[in-house]
Amino acid sequence: MASIGIIFLSLEGDLLKNTKEEYNIKLYPIYKMFSWDLLFYYAISFIFFTQIKNIDAADVLLSEAFFPIFKFILLMPLTALINKVGKRNSLIIANMFNVFSILTYIVAQNFLYIIIGQFLSAVAFDIKGVAEANLLYDSLPRDEKRGNKFSKIDGKGTAWYYYADAITTLASGFLFVVNGYIPLVLCLIFCIMATALSFKFKEVNKASEEPVVSAKTYIKDLRHSIRYMLQSKRLKYLIIFGAFFSGLLSALISLRSGILQQMGIGRQYFGVIFAVLGIISGIAAKNQNRIHNRYKNKTLAYLSIPTTISCILIGFFIIVDLPFKITLYLVLLMFLIQFVAKGPFYTLIRRYLNNFTTSSVRNKITSAYNLIESIARAGILFLASFLLRITNASNTLLVVGCVLTIITVLLLDKMRTKVGLKPEQYSKKEIEFLEIK
């Protein structure tokens, strides 16, 4: 807590020398380190709900499927809220809702409490998904290096989050053995810290300077914008691909814990395993620009195909009943592949979606992506929950991996001539979506 106070004082001192935009840029990586996702939570969430709260494993995945459904339902009114109150105030509201969601999990007595917690979390991450990246983008100078600067700053914050996540994940496994509630209480404290940091942002485009429209008018406008954007083959395939791959990464959070539980790995080692993998993911996130520069328009293929195939191989390794140590090493190697892909993906997909866009359409592209991602994520989680009711985690991962590999290959084949081109290579219809500097 003392270190957070030092950060606040340092930032306040910098504010005397910097503009609002420069201040936001300096604050953003620190804020993202604490707020991008829940610290102390994911390594033990599955076993917390199944062992401490006595909720069935399939119901845990089912509750997670409600999260994107709530995001889908709430996205339009919450995007209208962001336009009305501004991005900075929206982030404050979002982080407060994260605090309430963790409190709900701590006091949960049955499955209904978990659903309520997922609802509160959906409110938080819907707002954060639209407002966070766009607040940073609005703060950057409007020049030809804007996309590159965005990816570097956002990538730095993502990498810092993964390092913090690695440390807290390492601790959470051992703390869970001492008392299952300790990691959740620490997660709550970090959510409060993120809320405090969100108060420090400065509004770049004040809400009062933007026309306020009714929710009905905004929803109609958003629906029209989504229909219009889907005429762009580039955006359409980027959004659909990103939605499915993001949905898979979300499902893997619980399924990996289920795999380790099925193999009989001790709860205290969950944190160690995911901490090491988190560090590797952070290194990959920090180097996302190098990955993009090396693989260019094949970057998404190099990230996605190994990930989906790794899911199939995990199920296969367990089915063939190899010696335990060999199976464990092979499974951990597959986890490693998944974490390497996860690190840079979230920053790169936002970069590709934001590239060449005008500020007037950027919020709507982000909203369209979040909307379709919620649908894809819910579908994948419902499938995983259904399979987990009739079989084990390894077979579930095998089936999900096969389905997603087929979908991914088909999408990548369609994207070859539509995504990753230079501005002058797009058709006139596509040029309407570009902001040529």
C-alpha positions in Angstrom: 0.0 0.0 0.0 2.9 2.4 0.7 4.3 1.8 -2.8 1.0 2.9 -4.2 1.2 6.1 -2.3 4.7 6.7 -3.6 3.4 6.2 -7.2 0.6 8.7 -6.6 3.0 11.3 -5.3 5.3 10.8 -8.2 2.5 11.1 -10.7 1.2 14.3 -9.0 4.7 15.8 -9.3 4.9 14.8 -13.0 1.5 16.5 -13.6 3.1 19.9 -12.9 5.4 19.4 -15.9 3.2 17.5 -18.3 0.0 18.0 -20.3 -3.1 15.9 -19.5 -2.3 13.6 -22.5 1.3 13.1 -21.3 0.1 12.4 -17.8 -2.3 9.7 -19.0 0.4 8.1 -21.1 2.7 7.9 -18.0 -0.1 6.6 -15.8 -1.6 4.0 -18.2 1.0 1.2 -17.9 1.0 1.4 -14.1 -2.8 1.4 -14.1 -3.0 -1.5 -16.4 -0.6 -3.5 -14.3 -3.1 -3.4 -11.4 -6.4 -3.3 -13.4 -6.2 -5.2 -16.7 -7.5 -8.4 -15.0 -8.0 -9.9 -11.5 -4.7 -10.6 -9.6 -4.6 -13.5 -7.1 -7.7 -14.9 -8.7 -7.5 -17.1 -11.7 -5.0 -19.7 -10.5 -7.3 -20.7 -7.6 -10.7 -19.6 -8.8 -11.7 -23.0 -10.1 -10.7 -24.9 -7.0 -12.0 -22.1 -4.8 -15.5 -22.5 -6.2 -15.4 -26.3 -6.4 -13.7 -27.0 -3.1 -14.5 -24.1 -0.8 -17.9 -23.2 -2.1 -18.8 -26.8 -3.1 -20.0 -25.8 -6.6 -20.0 -28.5 -9.4 -17.1 -28.1 -11.9 -19.6 -27.9 -14.8 -21.6 -25.2 -13.0 -18.4 -23.2 -12.6 -17.9 -23.2 -16.4 -21.7 -22.5 -16.8 -21.4 -19.4 -14.5 -18.5 -18.2 -16.6 -20.7 -18.6 -19.7 -23.1 -16.1 -18.2 -20.4 -13.5 -18.0 -20.2 -12.9 -21.8 -24.0 -13.1 -22.0 -24.3 -10.3 -19.5 -21.6 -8.4 -21.4 -23.6 -8.8 -24.6 -26.8 -7.5 -23.0 -25.1 -4.6 -21.2 -22.7 -3.5 -23.9 -24.9 -1.0 -25.8 -26.3 0.8 -22.7 -22.8 0.9 -21.1 -21.2 2.3 -24.3 -23.9 5.0 -24.2 -22.9 5.6 -20.6 -19.2 6.0 -21.5 -20.2 8.6 -24.1 -22.3 10.5 -21.6 -20.0 10.5 -18.5 -16.6 10.3 -20.2 -13.9 7.6 -20.3 -12.2 8.6 -17.0 -15.4 8.6 -15.0 -16.4 5.3 -16.6 -13.2 3.7 -15.5 -13.9 4.7 -11.9 -17.3 3.1 -12.1 -15.9 0.0 -13.8 -13.3 -0.6 -11.1 -15.8 -0.1 -8.3 -18.0 -2.8 -9.9 -15.0 -5.1 -9.9 -14.7 -4.5 -6.1 -18.3 -5.5 -5.6 -18.0 -8.6 -7.8 -15.1 -10.0 -5.6 -17.0 -9.2 -2.5 -19.9 -11.3 -3.9 -17.6 -14.3 -4.5 -16.2 -14.0 -1.0 -19.6 -14.1 0.7 -21.2 -16.6 -1.9 -23.4 -19.3 -0.4 -24.6 -20.9 -3.6 -24.6 -20.8 -7.4 -26.8 -17.7 -7.6 -24.2 -15.6 -5.8 -21.7 -16.6 -8.4 -24.1 -15.5 -11.2 -24.5 -12.1 -9.4 -20.8 -11.8 -9.2 -20.5 -12.5 -12.9 -23.1 -9.8 -13.7 -21.1 -7.2 -11.6 -17.9 -8.3 -13.3 -19.5 -8.0 -16.8 -20.4 -4.4 -16.1 -16.8 -3.7 -15.1 -15.2 -5.3 -18.0 -17.7 -4.1 -20.6 -16.8 -0.5 -19.6 -13.1 -1.2 -19.3 -13.0 -3.0 -22.7 -14.3 0.1 -24.5 -12.8 2.9 -22.4 -9.3 1.9 -21.4 -7.6 1.4 -24.8 -9.5 4.4 -26.3 -8.5 6.7 -23.4 -4.9 5.9 -24.2 -5.4 6.2 -28.0 -7.1 9.7 -27.4 -4.0 10.8 -25.4 -1.5 9.9 -28.2 -0.3 12.4 -30.8 -2.1 12.1 -34.1 0.8 11.1 -36.4 1.8 8.1 -38.5 3.5 6.5 -35.4 0.3 6.5 -33.4 -0.5 2.8 -33.8 3.1 1.9 -33.0 3.2 4.1 -29.9 -0.1 2.6 -28.7 1.1 -1.0 -29.0 4.3 -0.2 -27.2 2.6 1.6 -24.2 -0.2 -0.9 -24.1 2.2 -3.8 -24.4 4.3 -2.4 -21.6 1.3 -2.3 -19.3 0.3 -5.8 -20.4 3.8 -7.1 -19.7 3.8 -5.5 -16.3 0.5 -7.0 -15.5 1.8 -10.5 -16.5 4.8 -10.0 -14.2 2.5 -8.9 -11.3 0.2 -11.8 -12.1 3.1 -14.2 -12.0 4.1 -13.1 -8.5 0.6 -13.1 -7.2 -0.2 -16.4 -8.8 2.9 -18.0 -7.2 1.7 -16.7 -3.8 -2.0 -17.6 -4.3 -1.4 -21.4 -4.5 0.4 -21.6 -1.2 -1.9 -19.1 0.4 -4.9 -21.1 -0.7 -3.5 -24.1 1.2 -3.3 -22.0 4.4 -6.8 -20.5 3.9 -8.9 -20.6 0.8 -10.2 -17.1 1.3 -6.8 -15.3 1.5 -6.2 -15.0 -2.3 -9.7 -13.6 -2.7 -9.2 -11.0 0.0 -5.9 -9.9 -1.6 -7.7 -9.8 -5.0 -10.2 -7.4 -3.4 -7.4 -5.2 -2.1 -5.8 -4.9 -5.6 -9.2 -4.1 -7.1 -9.4 -1.2 -4.6 -5.9 -0.1 -5.7 -7.0 -0.1 -9.3 -10.0 2.0 -8.4 -7.8 4.6 -6.7 -5.5 4.7 -9.7 -8.5 5.3 -12.1 -9.3 8.5 -10.2 -5.9 9.8 -11.3 -6.6 9.9 -15.1 -7.4 13.1 -16.8 -10.3 13.4 -19.3 -8.9 14.3 -22.7 -12.3 14.6 -24.6 -14.7 15.9 -22.0 -18.1 14.3 -22.0 -19.8 17.7 -22.0 -18.2 18.5 -25.3 -19.9 15.5 -27.0 -23.5 15.5 -28.0 -25.6 13.5 -25.6 -28.1 11.1 -27.2 -30.8 8.9 -25.8 -30.0 5.2 -25.3 -32.6 4.3 -28.0 -30.9 6.6 -30.5 -27.5 5.4 -29.6 -28.5 1.7 -29.9 -30.1 2.4 -33.3 -26.9 4.2 -34.4 -24.7 1.4 -33.1 -26.7 -1.2 -34.9 -26.4 0.7 -38.1 -22.7 1.2 -37.5 -22.2 -2.6 -36.9 -24.1 -3.4 -40.1 -22.0 -0.8 -42.0 -18.7 -2.1 -40.6 -19.5 -5.7 -41.5 -19.5 -4.6 -45.1 -15.7 -4.2 -44.6 -14.2 -7.6 -45.2 -11.1 -6.6 -43.3 -12.9 -5.6 -40.1 -15.5 -8.4 -40.3 -12.9 -11.2 -40.4 -10.6 -9.5 -37.8 -13.6 -9.2 -35.4 -14.8 -12.7 -35.9 -11.3 -14.2 -35.6 -10.4 -12.2 -32.6 -13.7 -13.1 -30.9 -13.3 -16.9 -31.3 -9.7 -16.9 -30.3 -10.3 -14.7 -27.3 -13.2 -17.0 -26.3 -10.9 -20.0 -26.4 -8.3 -18.2 -24.2 -11.0 -17.5 -21.7 -12.3 -21.1 -21.6 -8.7 -22.3 -21.1 -8.4 -20.5 -17.7 -10.7 -23.0 -16.0 -10.0 -26.0 -18.2 -6.3 -25.9 -17.4 -7.1 -26.0 -13.7 -9.4 -28.9 -14.4 -6.6 -30.7 -16.2 -4.2 -30.3 -13.3 -6.9 -31.4 -10.9 -7.7 -34.4 -13.0 -4.0 -35.3 -13.0 -3.9 -35.1 -9.2 -1.5 -32.1 -9.0 -1.4 -30.6 -5.5 -3.3 -27.3 -5.1 -0.1 -25.5 -3.8 1.6 -26.2 -7.1 -1.1 -24.6 -9.2 0.3 -21.2 -8.3 3.9 -22.2 -9.1 3.0 -23.6 -12.5 0.8 -20.6 -13.6 3.3 -18.1 -12.1 6.2 -19.4 -14.3 3.9 -19.5 -17.4 2.7 -16.0 -16.5 6.3 -14.6 -16.6 6.8 -16.2 -20.0 3.5 -14.7 -21.2 4.7 -11.3 -19.9 7.9 -11.5 -21.9 5.9 -12.4 -25.0 3.6 -9.5 -24.4 6.5 -7.1 -24.1 7.9 -8.3 -27.4 4.6 -8.2 -29.3 5.9 -5.5 -31.6 8.9 -7.7 -32.6 6.5 -10.6 -33.1 4.4 -8.4 -35.4 7.4 -7.1 -37.3 8.7 -10.7 -37.9 5.5 -12.4 -39.0 3.6 -9.4 -40.4 0.1 -10.5 -41.7 0.8 -14.1 -40.6 1.1 -13.1 -36.9 -2.4 -14.2 -36.0 -1.9 -17.6 -37.7 1.3 -18.2 -35.7 -0.4 -17.4 -32.5 -3.7 -19.3 -33.0 -2.9 -22.6 -34.8 -0.3 -23.8 -32.2 -2.8 -22.9 -29.4 -5.8 -24.8 -30.8 -3.6 -27.8 -31.7 -2.1 -27.8 -28.2 -5.6 -28.3 -26.8 -6.0 -31.4 -28.9 -2.6 -32.8 -27.9 -3.3 -32.3 -24.1 -6.4 -34.5 -24.4 -4.4 -37.0 -26.5 -1.5 -37.2 -24.1 -3.8 -38.0 -21.2 -5.9 -40.5 -23.2 -2.9 -42.6 -24.2 -1.9 -43.0 -20.6 1.8 -42.3 -20.8 3.9 -42.4 -17.6 2.9 -39.6 -15.3 6.1 -37.6 -15.5 6.2 -37.7 -19.3 2.5 -36.7 -19.4 3.1 -33.8 -17.0 6.0 -32.5 -19.0 4.1 -32.7 -22.3 1.0 -31.0 -20.8 3.1 -28.2 -19.3 4.8 -27.7 -22.7 1.4 -27.3 -24.3 0.4 -24.8 -21.5 3.6 -22.9 -22.4 2.6 -22.6 -26.1 -0.8 -21.3 -25.0 0.7 -18.6 -22.7 3.2 -17.5 -25.3 0.3 -16.9 -27.7 -1.9 -15.3 -25.0 0.7 -12.6 -24.1 0.8 -10.6 -27.3 -2.6 -11.4 -28.7 -4.8 -9.0 -26.8 -2.6 -6.0 -27.6 -2.1 -7.0 -31.3 -5.8 -7.6 -32.0 -6.7 -4.1 -30.6 -3.9 -2.6 -32.7 -5.2 -4.3 -35.8 -8.7 -3.2 -35.2 -7.7 0.4 -34.4 -5.2 0.7 -37.3 -6.2 3.4 -39.9 -9.5 4.2 -38.1 -10.9 7.6 -37.4 -11.7 8.6 -33.8 -15.4 8.8 -34.6 -15.6 5.1 -35.5 -13.1 3.7 -33.1 -15.5 3.4 -30.1 -18.0 1.6 -32.4 -15.4 -0.8 -33.7 -14.4 -1.7 -30.2 -18.1 -2.1 -29.2 -18.8 -4.3 -32.2 -15.7 -6.5 -31.3 -16.8 -6.8 -27.7 -20.3 -7.7 -28.7 -19.3 -10.5 -31.1 -16.5 -11.7 -28.7 -19.2 -12.1 -26.0 -21.3 -14.3 -28.2 -18.3 -16.5 -29.3 -17.1 -16.7 -25.7 -20.5 -17.8 -24.4 -20.8 -20.4 -27.1 -17.4 -21.9 -26.3 -18.1 -21.9 -22.5 -21.5 -23.5 -22.9 -20.0 -26.2 -25.1 -17.3 -26.8 -22.5 -19.8 -26.8 -19.6 -22.0 -29.3 -21.5 -19.0 -31.6 -22.2 -17.8 -31.4 -18.7 -21.1 -32.8 -17.4 -20.7 -36.0 -19.5 -16.9 -36.4 -19.5 -13.7 -35.2 -17.9 -11.6 -32.1 -18.5 -9.1 -33.8 -20.9 -11.8 -35.1 -23.2 -13.5 -31.7 -23.1 -10.3 -29.9 -24.1 -9.8 -32.4 -26.9 -13.3 -31.8 -28.4 -13.1 -28.0 -28.0 -9.6 -28.0 -29.6 -10.8 -29.9 -32.6 -13.8 -27.6 -33.1 -11.7 -24.4 -32.7 -8.9 -25.7 -35.0 -11.4 -26.2 -37.8 -12.9 -22.8 -37.3 -9.5 -21.1 -37.1 -8.2 -22.7 -40.2 -11.3 -21.7 -42.2 -11.1 -18.1 -41.0 -7.4 -17.8 -41.7 -7.9 -19.0 -45.2 -10.6 -16.4 -45.8 -8.3 -13.7 -44.2 -5.3 -14.2 -46.4 -6.3 -11.7 -49.0 -8.4 -9.4 -46.8 -6.4 -8.7 -43.7 -2.8 -7.3 -43.2 -2.6 -5.4 -46.5 -1.1 -2.0 -47.1 -3.7 0.9 -47.3 -3.3 1.2 -51.0 -4.1 -2.5 -51.5 -7.6 -2.2 -50.1 -10.7 -1.6 -52.3 -12.5 1.8 -52.4 -15.1 0.4 -50.0 -12.4 -0.5 -47.5 -10.7 2.9 -47.8 -13.9 4.4 -46.2 -12.7 2.7 -43.0 -9.2 3.9 -43.2 -7.6 7.1 -41.9 -4.8 7.8 -44.3 -2.2 10.1 -42.8 
